[in-house]
Amino acid sequence: MKVQGLAAVKFIVMDEMYSYVSGRQCNSVAMATPRLCVFLLSLVLIAYIPKINAQTSDGSKRILAKIFTTDAYNKAVRPTSNQSQVTNVSVDFSLTGIIEFDSQKEKLTTSGFLIISWNDYYLQWDPYDYNGTSNVFIHQDNVWKPDIALQNGISEFKGLGSSDLLVNVTNDGIVSWWPYAILQSTCKVDITYFPFDIQTCSLKFTAWSYYKTEVQLTVGSNQIMFDDYEENSAWTVFGSSVDTLPQSSDATVSFTMRLERKPLFYLLNVIVPVIMLSIMNTCVFVLPAKSDEKASFSMTVFLSLAVFLTIVTSTLPQNSDKVSYLGIYLVIMAGFSTLTVILTLFQLRLNSRDVKTDPIPSWLIKLHTIVERVRSRKCNKVRPTALAQNGVYIPSSDYNDTIDEKNVEVTKSKLPPPSEEETKVEIAWNNISNSLDFVFFWLYFVAVLVITVTVLSIMAKGVD
């Protein structure tokens, strides 16, 4: 009020001087010299130039002395003259990076700083009384501040900032506090579409010691700030939101971010090898039953799938709320591999049988006949039943090794019809085993193809 009064008196005096010089003196006959009028007007303009006050250390010292000594500032008192009024605290969050997201422990570690501001009634002064000093920096432990802490944190309770951190106080009582912190929070993980999953994680900050009627947390922005954010190699942040949680009984602000996993690592190191192993599991039936490596090959594929199942399980949270489609796919492929081992051992057992002691059941003979017909249609050619050379019937299987088509002319019309014994084909157990290999190969191939395409399509929907 003292400064405003002096300014008003100064304005009145200057106005009178200007009126006197310009109105009465410069127009007077006695003042005939124009140079004198210019001189007087220059004095008036110089008088109107405002006084420049530089912010000095002396001004800051006197402000601090006024606050903590003269006014006896008490940081335990809420900064409002009427203690029944609510103290509004504005809170924003700037994310600087995602340090780690442990999906197995459901723990998110981030780095960033809060932008907190409020009005302190007891931290006000007139800058004209202190060499124009309009702001000072004070240690955060020396002023009142809201005891804001991470509500869904994992580590022990710890307040924001440190004793070395300063707050900026302006002459009108606005306090700005920017505490930096490494935050460890809980985040419930949904592994349904792993590794094409999208996770939603929240950082909830609350004022622990105050009710909503005393301290109210507000937000200045409707999303998280990413001005200083550095990209993470495993996760991409593609959305955020801010909510004050009005349904909560405490003053709480929730900063929510949506994280999308980058699937390239798991695609190359887990999914592609598993699909290749599934194809190799089908190729077991390509090996003949008499091969000694057939059983060992099927067992090796089974053990490989079991290893990949262990790797995927170790990266997922150990709960039963959600099950990933990739885990289901691995279990199905492991079940197929187990069945492959059983069928392989069964085929080896059949291949060692003798037709004379163990007759072949009729249904297996019918199955073998159907398979042979399918194979003949697939080859799209008809083989002759028998060919004659020097009056001797030769089976068609030996024809290419015994007959030279350039030197021998065969006339089908001159050939006598083969007898029943010659046309009768003897089926052995190894023929049955080969037919079973044909059937199992195509059944496995179609089943693996359909299941793989279906599961990958479902997992890809997680990105949408």
C-alpha positions as CSV (number, residue, x, y, z in Angstrom):
1,M,0.0,0.0,0.0
2,K,2.9,2.4,0.7
3,V,4.4,1.8,-2.8
4,Q,1.0,2.4,-4.5
5,G,0.5,5.7,-2.6
6,L,3.9,7.1,-3.6
7,A,3.3,6.1,-7.2
8,A,-0.1,8.0,-7.1
9,V,1.5,11.1,-5.7
10,K,4.3,10.9,-8.3
11,F,1.8,10.6,-11.1
12,I,-0.2,13.7,-9.9
13,V,3.0,15.8,-9.6
14,M,4.3,14.8,-13.0
15,D,0.9,15.5,-14.6
16,E,0.8,19.0,-13.1
17,M,4.3,19.7,-14.4
18,Y,3.4,18.6,-17.9
19,S,0.3,20.6,-17.9
20,Y,2.1,23.7,-16.7
21,V,4.9,23.4,-19.2
22,S,2.9,22.4,-22.3
23,G,-0.3,24.4,-21.6
24,R,0.8,27.6,-19.9
25,Q,4.5,28.1,-20.3
26,C,5.1,27.0,-23.9
27,N,2.1,29.0,-25.2
28,S,3.0,32.1,-23.2
29,V,4.5,35.1,-24.8
30,A,7.2,35.3,-22.2
31,M,8.5,31.9,-23.3
32,A,9.4,32.8,-26.8
33,T,12.4,30.5,-27.0
34,P,11.3,27.0,-28.3
35,R,14.6,25.4,-26.9
36,L,13.4,26.1,-23.3
37,C,10.1,24.3,-24.0
38,V,12.0,21.3,-25.4
39,F,14.3,21.3,-22.3
40,L,11.4,21.3,-19.9
41,L,9.5,18.5,-21.8
42,S,12.7,16.4,-21.7
43,L,12.8,16.7,-17.9
44,V,9.2,15.5,-17.7
45,L,10.0,12.5,-19.8
46,I,13.0,11.6,-17.7
47,A,10.9,11.9,-14.6
48,Y,8.4,9.4,-16.0
49,I,11.1,6.7,-16.6
50,P,10.4,3.9,-14.0
51,K,12.9,3.0,-11.5
52,I,14.7,-0.3,-12.3
53,N,15.2,-2.7,-9.3
54,A,17.7,-5.5,-9.8
55,Q,17.1,-8.8,-7.9
56,T,20.0,-9.1,-5.5
57,S,21.1,-11.6,-2.9
58,D,20.3,-9.1,-0.2
59,G,16.6,-9.1,-1.3
60,S,16.5,-12.9,-1.1
61,K,18.1,-13.0,2.3
62,R,15.6,-10.4,3.6
63,I,12.7,-12.4,2.2
64,L,13.9,-15.6,3.9
65,A,14.4,-13.7,7.1
66,K,10.9,-12.3,6.9
67,I,9.3,-15.7,6.2
68,F,11.1,-17.8,8.8
69,T,12.1,-15.3,11.5
70,T,9.7,-12.3,11.4
71,D,6.6,-14.2,10.3
72,A,7.7,-17.5,12.1
73,Y,6.6,-19.7,9.2
74,N,5.4,-23.1,10.4
75,K,5.5,-25.9,7.8
76,A,3.0,-28.0,9.9
77,V,0.2,-25.6,9.3
78,R,-1.8,-26.0,6.1
79,P,-1.1,-23.0,3.8
80,T,-4.5,-21.3,4.0
81,S,-5.7,-18.5,6.2
82,N,-9.1,-20.3,6.7
83,Q,-8.3,-23.8,7.7
84,S,-11.9,-24.9,6.8
85,Q,-11.1,-24.2,3.1
86,V,-9.7,-26.9,0.8
87,T,-6.1,-26.6,-0.4
88,N,-6.0,-27.4,-4.2
89,V,-2.9,-29.1,-5.4
90,S,-2.2,-29.4,-9.1
91,V,-0.4,-32.6,-10.1
92,D,1.0,-33.6,-13.5
93,F,3.4,-36.4,-14.4
94,S,6.2,-36.5,-17.0
95,L,7.4,-40.0,-17.9
96,T,11.1,-40.2,-18.8
97,G,11.5,-43.9,-19.4
98,I,10.4,-47.5,-18.7
99,I,13.2,-49.2,-16.9
100,E,11.8,-52.7,-16.6
101,F,8.5,-54.5,-16.9
102,D,8.7,-57.8,-15.1
103,S,5.5,-59.5,-16.4
104,Q,6.2,-62.6,-14.2
105,K,6.2,-60.6,-11.0
106,E,3.7,-58.1,-12.3
107,K,6.1,-55.2,-11.5
108,L,6.6,-52.0,-13.5
109,T,9.6,-49.9,-12.9
110,T,9.5,-46.4,-14.4
111,S,11.4,-43.1,-14.1
112,G,9.9,-39.7,-14.2
113,F,9.0,-36.6,-12.2
114,L,5.8,-35.0,-10.9
115,I,5.0,-31.3,-11.5
116,I,3.2,-30.2,-8.3
117,S,2.0,-26.7,-7.5
118,W,-0.2,-25.0,-4.9
119,N,-0.8,-21.6,-3.3
120,D,0.8,-20.9,0.1
121,Y,-0.9,-18.0,1.8
122,Y,2.1,-17.5,4.2
123,L,4.7,-17.3,1.5
124,Q,3.8,-13.9,-0.1
125,W,5.6,-10.6,-0.2
126,D,5.8,-7.3,-2.1
127,P,8.8,-7.5,-4.5
128,Y,9.2,-3.6,-4.5
129,D,10.2,-3.9,-0.8
130,Y,13.0,-6.4,-1.7
131,N,14.8,-4.9,-4.7
132,G,12.2,-6.4,-7.1
133,T,12.9,-10.0,-6.0
134,S,9.8,-12.0,-7.3
135,N,10.9,-15.6,-6.5
136,V,13.1,-17.5,-4.2
137,F,14.2,-21.2,-3.9
138,I,13.7,-23.0,-0.6
139,H,14.6,-26.5,0.5
140,Q,11.5,-28.7,0.3
141,D,11.8,-29.8,3.9
142,N,11.5,-26.2,5.1
143,V,8.0,-25.5,3.7
144,W,4.6,-27.2,3.8
145,K,4.0,-29.7,1.0
146,P,1.4,-32.4,0.4
147,D,2.6,-35.8,1.6
148,I,2.0,-37.4,-1.8
149,A,3.2,-41.0,-2.3
150,L,2.7,-43.8,-4.7
151,Q,-0.3,-45.8,-3.6
152,N,0.2,-49.0,-5.6
153,G,4.0,-49.1,-5.0
154,I,5.9,-52.4,-4.4
155,S,8.8,-51.1,-2.3
156,E,8.5,-49.6,1.2
157,F,6.7,-46.4,1.8
158,K,8.8,-43.4,0.8
159,G,7.9,-39.8,0.3
160,L,8.7,-37.9,-2.9
161,G,11.8,-35.9,-3.5
162,S,14.8,-35.5,-1.1
163,S,16.2,-33.0,1.3
164,D,18.5,-31.6,-1.4
165,L,15.6,-30.8,-3.7
166,L,14.4,-27.2,-3.8
167,V,11.0,-25.7,-4.4
168,N,10.4,-22.5,-6.3
169,V,8.3,-19.9,-4.5
170,T,6.9,-16.7,-6.2
171,N,5.9,-13.5,-4.5
172,D,2.2,-14.3,-4.9
173,G,2.6,-17.6,-2.9
174,I,2.7,-20.1,-5.8
175,V,4.9,-23.0,-4.9
176,S,6.3,-25.3,-7.6
177,W,7.7,-28.7,-6.7
178,W,9.2,-31.1,-9.3
179,P,10.3,-34.2,-7.5
180,Y,12.1,-36.9,-9.6
181,A,11.7,-40.6,-8.6
182,I,12.2,-44.2,-9.7
183,L,8.8,-45.7,-9.3
184,Q,8.1,-49.4,-8.7
185,S,4.4,-50.1,-9.0
186,T,2.2,-53.1,-9.4
187,C,0.6,-53.9,-12.8
188,K,-1.9,-56.7,-13.4
189,V,-0.8,-58.6,-16.5
190,D,-3.1,-60.1,-19.1
191,I,-1.1,-62.8,-20.9
192,T,-4.0,-64.1,-23.1
193,Y,-2.4,-62.8,-26.4
194,F,1.2,-63.2,-25.4
195,P,3.5,-62.1,-27.1
196,F,1.1,-59.8,-29.0
197,D,-0.3,-58.5,-25.7
198,I,-1.3,-55.0,-24.6
199,Q,-1.0,-54.1,-20.9
200,T,-2.7,-51.3,-19.0
201,C,-0.7,-50.0,-16.0
202,S,-1.5,-47.2,-13.6
203,L,0.5,-45.0,-11.2
204,K,-1.8,-43.9,-8.4
205,F,-0.6,-41.0,-6.2
206,T,-2.5,-40.0,-3.1
207,A,-2.1,-37.5,-0.2
208,W,-1.9,-39.9,2.7
209,S,-2.5,-37.7,5.7
210,Y,-5.3,-35.5,4.5
211,Y,-9.0,-36.0,3.7
212,K,-10.6,-34.7,0.5
213,T,-12.1,-31.8,2.5
214,E,-8.6,-30.6,3.4
215,V,-6.4,-31.3,0.4
216,Q,-7.8,-31.9,-3.1
217,L,-5.6,-33.2,-5.9
218,T,-6.3,-31.8,-9.4
219,V,-4.7,-32.3,-12.8
220,G,-3.5,-29.7,-15.2
221,S,-3.3,-32.0,-18.2
222,N,-5.5,-34.9,-19.4
223,Q,-2.6,-37.2,-20.3
224,I,1.0,-38.1,-19.2
225,M,3.7,-35.8,-20.6
226,F,6.3,-37.5,-22.9
227,D,8.6,-34.5,-23.6
228,D,11.6,-36.2,-22.0
229,Y,10.6,-39.8,-22.7
230,E,13.2,-42.3,-24.1
231,E,11.9,-45.3,-26.0
232,N,12.1,-48.8,-24.4
233,S,13.5,-51.7,-26.4
234,A,10.7,-54.1,-25.3
235,W,7.6,-52.0,-24.8
236,T,5.9,-49.1,-26.7
237,V,3.7,-46.6,-25.0
238,F,0.8,-45.7,-27.3
239,G,-1.7,-44.1,-25.1
240,S,-2.3,-42.5,-21.6
241,S,-5.0,-40.9,-19.5
242,V,-5.4,-39.1,-16.2
243,D,-8.2,-39.5,-13.7
244,T,-8.8,-38.0,-10.2
245,L,-10.8,-41.0,-9.1
246,P,-13.8,-39.2,-7.6
247,Q,-15.2,-42.5,-6.2
248,S,-12.1,-42.8,-3.9
249,S,-12.3,-41.7,-0.3
250,D,-8.8,-40.2,-0.5
251,A,-7.4,-37.5,-2.7
252,T,-6.0,-39.6,-5.5
253,V,-4.7,-39.0,-9.0
254,S,-4.2,-42.0,-11.4
255,F,-1.9,-41.8,-14.4
256,T,-2.7,-44.7,-16.7
257,M,-0.6,-45.8,-19.7
258,R,-1.1,-48.5,-22.3
259,L,1.9,-50.6,-23.1
260,E,2.3,-52.7,-26.2
261,R,4.9,-55.5,-26.2
262,K,7.3,-55.6,-29.1
263,P,6.9,-59.2,-30.3
264,L,9.9,-59.6,-32.6
265,F,12.2,-61.3,-30.0
266,Y,9.6,-63.9,-29.1
267,L,8.5,-64.3,-32.7
268,L,12.0,-65.3,-33.8
269,N,13.2,-67.2,-30.7
270,V,10.0,-68.9,-29.6
271,I,7.1,-69.0,-32.1
272,V,9.1,-69.8,-35.3
273,P,11.1,-72.6,-33.6
274,V,8.0,-74.1,-32.1
275,I,6.3,-74.2,-35.5
276,M,9.4,-75.8,-37.1
277,L,9.4,-78.4,-34.4
278,S,5.7,-79.1,-35.0
279,I,6.5,-79.7,-38.7
280,M,9.4,-82.0,-37.7
281,N,6.9,-83.8,-35.5
282,T,4.9,-84.6,-38.6
283,C,8.0,-85.7,-40.5
284,V,8.4,-88.6,-38.1
285,F,6.0,-90.6,-40.3
286,V,8.2,-90.0,-43.3
287,L,10.9,-92.4,-41.9
288,P,10.2,-96.1,-42.7
289,A,9.2,-98.3,-39.8
290,K,12.3,-100.5,-40.2
291,S,14.5,-97.5,-39.5
292,D,16.2,-97.6,-36.2
293,E,16.2,-93.8,-35.8
294,K,12.4,-93.4,-36.0
295,A,11.8,-93.8,-32.3
296,S,14.8,-91.7,-31.2
297,F,13.8,-88.9,-33.7
298,S,10.2,-88.7,-32.3
299,M,11.6,-88.6,-28.7
300,T,14.0,-85.8,-29.6
301,V,11.2,-83.6,-31.0
302,F,9.1,-84.3,-27.9
303,L,11.9,-83.2,-25.6
304,S,12.6,-80.0,-27.7
305,L,8.9,-79.0,-27.3
306,A,9.1,-79.6,-23.6
307,V,12.1,-77.2,-23.4
308,F,10.3,-74.5,-25.2
309,L,7.3,-74.9,-23.0
310,T,9.5,-74.4,-20.0
311,I,11.0,-71.2,-21.5
312,V,7.6,-69.7,-22.2
313,T,6.2,-70.6,-18.8
314,S,9.2,-69.0,-17.1
315,T,8.4,-65.6,-18.7
316,L,4.7,-65.6,-17.7
317,P,3.2,-64.7,-14.3
318,Q,2.5,-67.7,-12.2
319,N,-1.3,-67.4,-11.8
320,S,-4.4,-69.1,-13.0
321,D,-6.5,-66.1,-13.9
322,K,-5.4,-66.0,-17.5
323,V,-3.9,-68.6,-19.9
324,S,-2.0,-67.6,-23.0
325,Y,-2.9,-69.0,-26.4
326,L,0.8,-69.7,-27.0
327,G,0.9,-71.9,-23.9
328,I,-2.1,-73.8,-25.0
329,Y,-0.6,-74.2,-28.5
330,L,2.6,-75.6,-26.9
331,V,0.6,-78.0,-24.7
332,I,-1.3,-79.3,-27.8
333,M,1.9,-79.7,-29.8
334,A,3.5,-81.6,-26.8
335,G,0.4,-83.8,-26.7
336,F,0.8,-84.5,-30.4
337,S,4.5,-85.3,-29.9
338,T,3.6,-87.7,-27.1
339,L,1.0,-89.4,-29.3
340,T,3.7,-89.6,-32.1
341,V,6.0,-91.5,-29.8
342,I,3.3,-93.9,-28.9
343,L,2.3,-94.5,-32.5
344,T,5.9,-94.9,-33.5
345,L,6.5,-97.6,-30.9
346,F,3.2,-99.3,-32.0
347,Q,4.4,-99.3,-35.6
348,L,7.7,-100.8,-34.7
349,R,5.8,-103.6,-32.9
350,L,3.7,-104.2,-36.0
351,N,6.6,-104.2,-38.3
352,S,8.3,-107.0,-36.4
353,R,5.3,-109.4,-36.7
354,D,5.1,-112.3,-39.1
355,V,2.0,-112.9,-41.3
356,K,2.2,-116.7,-40.8
357,T,1.9,-116.4,-37.0
358,D,0.0,-113.2,-36.7
359,P,-2.6,-112.8,-39.5
360,I,-3.5,-109.3,-40.6
361,P,-7.0,-108.2,-39.6
362,S,-9.4,-107.4,-42.4
363,W,-9.9,-103.8,-41.5
364,L,-6.2,-103.2,-41.8
365,I,-6.2,-104.9,-45.2
366,K,-9.1,-102.6,-46.3
367,L,-7.2,-99.6,-45.0
368,H,-4.1,-100.7,-47.0
369,T,-6.2,-101.1,-50.1
370,I,-7.6,-97.6,-49.8
371,V,-4.2,-96.1,-49.2
372,E,-2.8,-97.9,-52.3
373,R,-5.7,-96.6,-54.4
374,V,-5.1,-93.0,-53.2
375,R,-1.4,-93.3,-54.0
376,S,-2.1,-94.7,-57.5
377,R,-4.4,-91.8,-58.2
378,K,-1.9,-89.4,-56.8
379,C,0.8,-90.7,-59.1
380,N,-1.8,-90.5,-62.0
381,K,-0.6,-93.7,-63.8
382,V,-1.5,-97.3,-64.2
383,R,1.1,-100.0,-63.8
384,P,0.7,-103.3,-65.8
385,T,0.0,-106.4,-63.7
386,A,2.5,-108.5,-65.5
387,L,4.7,-108.6,-68.5
388,A,6.0,-111.5,-70.5
389,Q,9.6,-112.2,-71.4
390,N,10.5,-115.5,-72.9
391,G,7.1,-116.9,-71.8
392,V,7.6,-116.1,-68.1
393,Y,5.4,-113.6,-66.3
394,I,7.3,-110.9,-64.5
395,P,5.8,-108.7,-61.8
396,S,5.5,-105.1,-62.8
397,S,7.8,-104.1,-59.9
398,D,10.7,-106.0,-61.6
399,Y,9.9,-104.8,-65.1
400,N,12.3,-101.9,-65.3
401,D,15.2,-104.0,-64.2
402,T,14.8,-107.0,-66.5
403,I,13.3,-105.7,-69.8
404,D,14.9,-103.5,-72.3
405,E,12.1,-101.8,-74.2
406,K,14.3,-101.1,-77.2
407,N,14.9,-104.8,-77.9
408,V,11.7,-106.5,-76.7
409,E,8.3,-105.8,-78.2
410,V,5.4,-106.6,-75.9
411,T,2.0,-107.0,-77.4
412,K,-0.7,-107.0,-74.8
413,S,-3.1,-108.9,-77.0
414,K,-0.8,-111.9,-77.3
415,L,-0.3,-112.2,-73.5
416,P,-2.3,-114.9,-71.8
417,P,-4.2,-113.8,-68.8
418,P,-2.4,-114.2,-65.4
419,S,-3.5,-116.8,-63.1
420,E,-5.0,-116.1,-59.7
421,E,-1.8,-117.0,-57.8
422,E,0.2,-114.7,-60.0
423,T,-2.3,-111.8,-59.6
424,K,-2.7,-112.4,-55.9
425,V,-0.6,-109.9,-54.0
426,E,0.7,-111.0,-50.6
427,I,0.4,-108.2,-48.0
428,A,3.0,-108.2,-45.1
429,W,3.0,-106.3,-41.9
430,N,5.6,-103.9,-43.2
431,N,3.1,-102.9,-45.9
432,I,0.5,-102.2,-43.2
433,S,3.1,-100.1,-41.3
434,N,3.8,-98.0,-44.4
435,S,0.1,-97.4,-45.0
436,L,-0.3,-96.2,-41.4
437,D,2.7,-93.9,-41.9
438,F,0.8,-92.4,-44.9
439,V,-2.4,-91.9,-43.0
440,F,-0.7,-90.5,-39.9
441,F,1.4,-88.1,-41.9
442,W,-1.5,-86.4,-43.6
443,L,-3.7,-86.4,-40.5
444,Y,-0.9,-84.7,-38.4
445,F,0.0,-82.3,-41.2
446,V,-3.6,-81.0,-41.6
447,A,-4.2,-80.9,-37.8
448,V,-0.9,-78.9,-37.2
449,L,-1.7,-76.5,-40.1
450,V,-5.2,-75.8,-38.9
451,I,-4.2,-75.4,-35.2
452,T,-1.2,-73.2,-36.0
453,V,-3.1,-70.8,-38.3
454,T,-6.0,-70.6,-35.8
455,V,-3.8,-69.9,-32.8
456,L,-1.7,-67.3,-34.6
457,S,-4.8,-65.5,-35.9
458,I,-6.3,-65.3,-32.4
459,M,-3.0,-64.0,-30.9
460,A,-2.7,-61.4,-33.6
461,K,-6.1,-60.0,-32.5
462,G,-4.4,-58.8,-29.3
463,V,-2.7,-56.1,-31.3
464,D,-6.1,-54.7,-32.5
